Amino acid sequence: MRVRPLVLIVLSVMLLAFAIGCGKQEPPKPAAPAAAAPAAPALDGKTLFDNKCGVCHGIDRAIVRAETKEKWASIVKDMQGKKADWISDAEATKIVDFLAAEHGKK
């Protein structure tokens, strides 16, 4: 009895079935309307600092210094330039306000 041709036929059928099964595409899901998407909650400066700045360094790095609001703005602006679109201008403003209020020169 010749087993080899039978094995090749079985493997060919299995490969064909696999290819047909993988070739099926799911129907596209309907897109959710933009108005139905919930708005992201407004975050305070400390939370934004933790979420954005804390990825690279913690608050302990910021609290060892006391800077003017202008200096904090300069530092945050420099950090914005390190990774495009990571910290928006609105988020940067909140972070600067937090740093100036909590760790600013009086």
Beta strands, then each sheet from edge to edge (+ up, - down):
end
